[in-house]
Amino acid sequence: MISKNELPVAVIGAGPVGLAAAAHLAARNLHPIVFDKGESVGAALLSWGHVRVFSPWKYNIDDEARTLLDRGGWKPPAPDDLPNGREIVEEYLVPLSSVPEIASGLKLGATVLAVARDGLDKVSSAGRDSAPFVVRYADADGEHEVVVQAVIDASGTWGQPNPIALNGLPVPGEATSSDLVSYGIPDVTGSRRADYLGKRTLVVGSGHSAINVALALMELQASDSKTEVLWALRRHGVERLLGGGLNDQLPERGALGLAAKKAMDDGRLQMLTSFSARTITRDGDRLVVGSLVNGTPRDVEVDRVVVTTGFRPDFSFLRELRIEIDPTVEAPPALAPLIDPNFHSCGTVPPHGVEKLKHPEKDFFIVGSKSYGRAPTFLMKTGYEQVRSVVAEFAGDHVAARQVQLVLPETGVCSADPGGKSSSACCGGPAPETVDACCVADAVAKVEGKCGCGCGPKTEKSVRGTEGA
Ligand SMILES: Cc1cc2nc3c(=O)[nH]c(=O)nc-3n(C[C@H](O)[C@H](O)[C@H](O)COP(=O)(O)OP(=O)(O)OC[C@H]3O[C@@H](n4cnc5c(N)ncnc54)[C@H](O)[C@@H]3O)c2cc1C
């Protein structure tokens, strides 16, 4: 009979982090089986394939994946170039998924429906830690099960966009207007151009994705001046959002904010601040969004609505596992305080691996963007460090699993010691609403004539040490 240690390791999701996990597993002679519900690897990235990312190639490639690729004579992209989502898939993820060590266990068009301990429901404790897992998945041929020794859930959050309302629920009429309401980053200048050209569109959201959509819609204004763009911010003051150009070390991300500011100054972009949608009603081909804008009721009449208000994780297929999720952020409890957006407006990326990611269920980890739950600040590089640590743990290399090594750009990276007294407050908490700064310490530093979100010199930040030390 085959022993548990000889079984494969399941990876759910063939995005950048899932495939990096597969590379690390292969490097440690563990056999990965990678499931993705998409017909291609990087399916989520292809949904926003037209969007240029703000971190250059050098931050988007996992070290172990590079080693595997180099062996096959891969031609790496220029390290400082900024790829779009499609280029990440075509130039990096597809070649990576084609290396024999990963290709042999890759299942595309395979949706994971459930994960459980083999023969043990959630309540059964005896022998639980040593029992293998069973992964149930569906593909074109029906439902199947695979028995594995461990599970890495890298299924992302892209499939579950947040609805429009401030309370986290869809507003009445939102679901029935789905043909005119889009989520995420629709390709308004490409495949979806005809839907938006010459139309009046409301963009709701306060992140860089929202800026991206608003700026792309303004490109359409140049072709058809009837194209109108209304940009609604639900919570944040616009100054801080647009100020990224001044304090963001990933220049492309900061440039977005500066471009949006110029469009507002030119009157090409109408802002609705302190916006709260209450209802969506159809009026023929148009939508009326019943709203509160700065506390005043207002019916916003538009042709289209784009909702870019973030994403949330899907735990439904983990129902039979003993997972522990922070009630606010929906991240593992040890990680959640370090990324809670109530405190970490600058996108802290403290070093973390297995100790911060663990659940009561042994040999099961959530990694990648899903590990951040509802927090919006995830970077691929962080995920690569997560899977390096998790796979080292599976391989029994507990020392390497806890020797956290990160090299990150200092953009949005808080320099507060995550293990210190400010662990629950990035640089001491959020900056005052009116100040163009990412956190309290950043605001103070700027008053003193310093710069940088980490409140120190704008240098690359290297973090090495033992997790939790
Ligand atoms: C517009 C945008 C720009 C970004 N820019 C950057 C950037 O510049 N730099 C950076 O570091 N990060 C960036 N990010 C953040 C983050 O790095 C990406 O979202 C990245 O794709 C996350 O990788 P992942 O592997 O965790 O998840 P994903 O890429 O979302 O991959 C998850 C995969 O799981 C699959 N899946 C989901 N459910 C199931 C299931 N039940 N069964 C089987 N398969 C399933 C999906 O099809 C998908 O392919 C950006 C994100 C967005 C949305």
The ligand as an SDF file (V2000), in Angstrom:
LIG
                    3D

 53 58  0  0  0  0  0  0  0  0999 V2000
   -5.7950   44.3240  -11.7730 C   0  0  0  0  0  0  0  0  0  0  0  0
   -4.8170   43.7360  -10.8260 C   0  0  0  0  0  0  0  0  0  0  0  0
   -3.5130   44.1660  -10.8470 C   0  0  0  0  0  0  0  0  0  0  0  0
   -2.5720   43.6120   -9.9900 C   0  0  0  0  0  0  0  0  0  0  0  0
   -1.2950   44.0510  -10.0500 N   0  0  0  0  0  0  0  0  0  0  0  0
   -0.3540   43.4620   -9.2830 C   0  0  0  0  0  0  0  0  0  0  0  0
    1.0180   43.8610   -9.3760 C   0  0  0  0  0  0  0  0  0  0  0  0
    1.3750   44.7830  -10.0820 O   0  0  0  0  0  0  0  0  0  0  0  0
    1.9210   43.2220   -8.6140 N   0  0  0  0  0  0  0  0  0  0  0  0
    1.5790   42.2190   -7.7770 C   0  0  0  0  0  0  0  0  0  0  0  0
    2.4690   41.6380   -7.1470 O   0  0  0  0  0  0  0  0  0  0  0  0
    0.2950   41.8580   -7.6200 N   0  0  0  0  0  0  0  0  0  0  0  0
   -0.6870   42.4470   -8.3480 C   0  0  0  0  0  0  0  0  0  0  0  0
   -1.9990   42.0670   -8.2150 N   0  0  0  0  0  0  0  0  0  0  0  0
   -2.3940   41.2070   -7.0750 C   0  0  0  0  0  0  0  0  0  0  0  0
   -2.1100   39.7010   -7.2010 C   0  0  0  0  0  0  0  0  0  0  0  0
   -0.7460   39.4550   -7.2600 O   0  0  0  0  0  0  0  0  0  0  0  0
   -2.8210   39.0410   -8.3500 C   0  0  0  0  0  0  0  0  0  0  0  0
   -4.1970   39.1170   -8.1160 O   0  0  0  0  0  0  0  0  0  0  0  0
   -2.4250   37.5570   -8.5310 C   0  0  0  0  0  0  0  0  0  0  0  0
   -3.1100   37.0790   -9.6620 O   0  0  0  0  0  0  0  0  0  0  0  0
   -2.7520   36.6800   -7.3370 C   0  0  0  0  0  0  0  0  0  0  0  0
   -2.2950   35.3880   -7.6240 O   0  0  0  0  0  0  0  0  0  0  0  0
   -2.9380   34.0820   -7.0000 P   0  0  0  0  0  0  0  0  0  0  0  0
   -2.1900   32.9490   -7.6200 O   0  0  0  0  0  0  0  0  0  0  0  0
   -3.0000   34.1870   -5.5420 O   0  0  0  0  0  0  0  0  0  0  0  0
   -4.4870   34.0480   -7.4940 O   0  0  0  0  0  0  0  0  0  0  0  0
   -5.1320   34.0970   -8.9420 P   0  0  0  0  0  0  0  0  0  0  0  0
   -4.2140   34.6650   -9.9430 O   0  0  0  0  0  0  0  0  0  0  0  0
   -6.4640   34.7190   -8.7660 O   0  0  0  0  0  0  0  0  0  0  0  0
   -5.3080   32.5580   -9.3310 O   0  0  0  0  0  0  0  0  0  0  0  0
   -6.2850   31.7350   -8.7290 C   0  0  0  0  0  0  0  0  0  0  0  0
   -6.6550   30.6270   -9.6990 C   0  0  0  0  0  0  0  0  0  0  0  0
   -7.5130   29.7050   -9.0100 O   0  0  0  0  0  0  0  0  0  0  0  0
   -8.5020   29.2410   -9.9090 C   0  0  0  0  0  0  0  0  0  0  0  0
   -9.6350   28.7620   -9.1070 N   0  0  0  0  0  0  0  0  0  0  0  0
  -10.4590   29.4880   -8.3130 C   0  0  0  0  0  0  0  0  0  0  0  0
  -11.3570   28.6760   -7.7020 N   0  0  0  0  0  0  0  0  0  0  0  0
  -11.0850   27.4160   -8.1290 C   0  0  0  0  0  0  0  0  0  0  0  0
  -11.6690   26.1400   -7.8590 C   0  0  0  0  0  0  0  0  0  0  0  0
  -12.6910   25.9780   -6.9980 N   0  0  0  0  0  0  0  0  0  0  0  0
  -11.1670   25.0580   -8.4900 N   0  0  0  0  0  0  0  0  0  0  0  0
  -10.1270   25.1780   -9.3520 C   0  0  0  0  0  0  0  0  0  0  0  0
   -9.5370   26.3610   -9.6520 N   0  0  0  0  0  0  0  0  0  0  0  0
  -10.0050   27.4610   -9.0280 C   0  0  0  0  0  0  0  0  0  0  0  0
   -8.7980   30.4470  -10.7820 C   0  0  0  0  0  0  0  0  0  0  0  0
   -9.3420   30.0550  -12.0290 O   0  0  0  0  0  0  0  0  0  0  0  0
   -7.4310   31.1120  -10.9100 C   0  0  0  0  0  0  0  0  0  0  0  0
   -6.7490   30.7220  -12.0960 O   0  0  0  0  0  0  0  0  0  0  0  0
   -2.9590   42.6020   -9.0700 C   0  0  0  0  0  0  0  0  0  0  0  0
   -4.2870   42.1710   -9.0510 C   0  0  0  0  0  0  0  0  0  0  0  0
   -5.2030   42.7230   -9.9230 C   0  0  0  0  0  0  0  0  0  0  0  0
   -6.6320   42.2240   -9.8830 C   0  0  0  0  0  0  0  0  0  0  0  0
  1  2  1  0
  2  3  1  0
  2 52  2  0
  3  4  2  0
  4  5  1  0
  4 50  1  0
  5  6  2  0
  6  7  1  0
  6 13  1  0
  7  8  2  0
  7  9  1  0
  9 10  1  0
 10 11  2  0
 10 12  1  0
 12 13  2  0
 13 14  1  0
 14 15  1  0
 14 50  1  0
 15 16  1  0
 16 17  1  0
 16 18  1  0
 18 19  1  0
 18 20  1  0
 20 21  1  0
 20 22  1  0
 22 23  1  0
 23 24  1  0
 24 25  2  0
 24 26  1  0
 24 27  1  0
 27 28  1  0
 28 29  2  0
 28 30  1  0
 28 31  1  0
 31 32  1  0
 32 33  1  0
 33 34  1  0
 33 48  1  0
 34 35  1  0
 35 36  1  0
 35 46  1  0
 36 37  1  0
 36 45  1  0
 37 38  2  0
 38 39  1  0
 39 40  1  0
 39 45  2  0
 40 41  1  0
 40 42  2  0
 42 43  1  0
 43 44  2  0
 44 45  1  0
 46 47  1  0
 46 48  1  0
 48 49  1  0
 50 51  2  0
 51 52  1  0
 52 53  1  0
M  END
$$$$
